[in-house]
Amino acid sequence: MATTSVFRSHAAGSIGIGLVLLLLLAEPTLANKFETIGSGVSGSFAIKREWLKLFFYIIAGVFALGAVLAVAVPHRNPLFLNHQNWKISATLMGLFAVGFVVAGVVL
């Protein structure tokens, strides 16, 4: 029984390493989607900028939702993760949300 669990964890680790290596091999191909080593595709910088802005705004929304939920969820049950530290969680998530919105605006 113990050898089976060791084999399963080893197999899962091997699959994980394989996926990371596959991602590292595919990354240079994906990097050339927007810009090439010469003049590049016309408008590629603007495309990347718009995608990055959208990404920042989505992440800011997720952090803002987390901040609201940290305040809105009842804090009477000690089994909740935010029973004691909900104020710190809400503050940090709010700061991250503001930071990502500022990064999106500045970009």
Secondary structure as UniProt FT lines:
FT   HELIX           2..31
FT   TURN            32..34
FT   TURN            42..43
FT   HELIX           44..72
FT   TURN            78..79
FT   TURN            81..85
FT   HELIX           86..106
//
